[in-house]
Amino acid sequence: MPSPGEIRPIRIGNELNTCPACGYRRGFHISFVTVTPGSGGTPYRSTREVHRIILICPECGARFDPGWNETVHE
């Protein structure tokens, strides 16, 4: 398994199922990266835990940030 590389921004069109790095055509795994409050990683101020959702190619390990965030509700 390749080591994780730089997280690159990616734009989503009508559909995204092909890795731009290697051409793998069967979708992505996802990972959650914690956004530290005040780090500029989120466009809003929140006291809740926020995560960036990262897409990972299962074939080559390339990582992409589509700009999605998830707030954890406990």
N, C-alpha and C positions, 0 to 999 in steps of 0.2 A: 504494500500500500504506500503510495507516495506521501511524503510529509506535506502538511498543509502549507500553502503559500500565502501570498498577500491576498487580502479580501478586496476584490475589484468590484466597482459599481456596475450594475447591469440594468438596462431598461427592458421592461416587459411590454411586448406588443400584444397582439391578439392571443398568442399562446407561446409558452416557453417550455420546450421539452428537449431541446438539443443543446448540449454543452458547446459554447463558443470556443473553448480551448482545444477540445479533442474530437468533437463531432458525435459523441455518444448521444443516442436518440431515445433513451428510455427514462427521462426525467431526472430528478435530483433528490438527494437526502436533504434534511434541514438540520440546522444547529441554532442554538440560542446563545447570543453573546450579551452579557450584562452591560447596560449603559450606566455609567457612574453619573449620579446627579451633578449638574453643573459642568459636565465635560463637553457640552455642545453636541452630544450624540443624539439628543432628542430635541425637537423643536418646541417643546412645551415644558413648563415647570411641573414636577410631580413629586409627591412624597411616596408614591408606590414604586415598586421595583419594575424597571422597564428593560426589555431585552430587544436587541436587533435580531431579526430572523435572517439567517444566512443560508444560501443554497450551496450544496456541495455535490460535485459530480462524483458518482460512485465509481466511475472508470478511472479518471485521472487525478481526482482529489482537488481540482480547482475550486475556489470558493468565490461566491458572488453575493453582493449586497443589493437587493432590489429596492431598498428603502423602506421596508416594512418593519414596524415595531409592535411589540406585544406587551401589554401591561398585566402584571400578575395580580390577580384578585384572590385574596385569601378568605 
